[in-house]
Amino acid sequence: MDTGINELIEQLLPPFLQPWRTVTAYVLRDTFDAAGVTVTPPKHAWGIATLSRNGHGCEPLLCHAEDSNDGRAEAAACGGLRLLTFEDAMAGYTTCLSRLMHGAVNPQQA
């Protein structure tokens, strides 16, 4: 595995994720609380947050889920991590919330 690729992924991870995680955990806190949605840290390396409601959960991601299990080195070895566009990330987030509110969620990602 190319160590340089791993280092680049490690450098990119915080700047891409921090704004998404901050908005979800802090800016939208009251809205999620009012809807009965619990926000906890993500399990996936490129996850925004783990969102749960009424025993169901989902985790919107900033990368294509099929790229890897952990979102880092494995994706780099298999042709590179494919980050979502803003529109795709928002669509995934919306799908996750929609399924969460209706109780039918895939636990990996919406």
N, C-alpha and C positions, 0 to 999 in steps of 0.2 A: 504494500500500500504506500502511496506517495505521501510522505510526511508533510510536504508543503501544502497539499490539498487539505489534510486534516487541520493544519494550523490556520489556513484561510477560513475554513468552516468555523473553527472556534472563534476567530476574530469577527466574523459576520453575525454569528448567533445573537449576541447581546443587542447590537444596534437595530436589528430587524425586529426582535421580539419585544423589547422593552416598551415601546409606545403602545403596542397592542395589549400587552399585559397590564400596563398602567391604566389605560382607559377601561378595560374590563373590570379590574379589581377596585378602582377608586372612583373614576368619573361616573360609571354606570351603577355603582353600588346601590344607591337608593332605588333606582328603577328595578334592578334585579331583586332586591329585597321585597319590594311591593308586589312583584310577580311570583314570589315564593321560590326564586332561583338562588341556589347556593353557588358561590364562586370559590373554587379552591385551586391551588397550583396545578399546572398541567402535568401529565405523566410523560407525554411524548416530548422529546427535545425541542421540536418545532411547534409545540402546542401553545395556544394562546392562554387557555385556562380549562379547567374541568368544570363544566356547568351541570348542576343537578337539580332535579325537581321531582317530588313524589316518587322517589326511588329509581328514577331514570337519570341517565347521565350521558353527556356527549363532550367531545373535545374538538373545537375547531382548530385547524392546523394552518400553518403558513407555507406548507409544502405539499406536494402530491403524496398521498398516503402510501401509494404503491411503490414509492421510491425506496423505502427502507423501513426497517422495524424501529431503529433508534434515531433515524434522521440525520446521521452524521457520517461516519466513516464508511458504512456499508453503501450508502448512496453514492459517495464519491467513487468508490471502487466499481460501481455498476453504471458508470457513465455520467455521474454528477447529480447533485441535488437539484431538483426542479422546484424552485420557489413559485408560489402562486402570484398572479398579478393581483393588484388591489381589488379589481372587480371580482376575480375568482375567490379571493379570500373573504370578501364581503358576502358573496353568494353562499359560500360554505358556512359562514357564521350564521347567516339568515336561515339556512336549511337546518342547521343544528338547533337553533332556537325554536323554529317552527315545529320540528319533531319533538323537541323537549316539552313544549307546551301541549302537545297532543299525545304524549306518552309512548311514542314509537321511535326509539332511537337505537342506532348502531353504536355500541360503546366505544368503538375506535374513533370514528369521525362521522359527522353528518353526511 
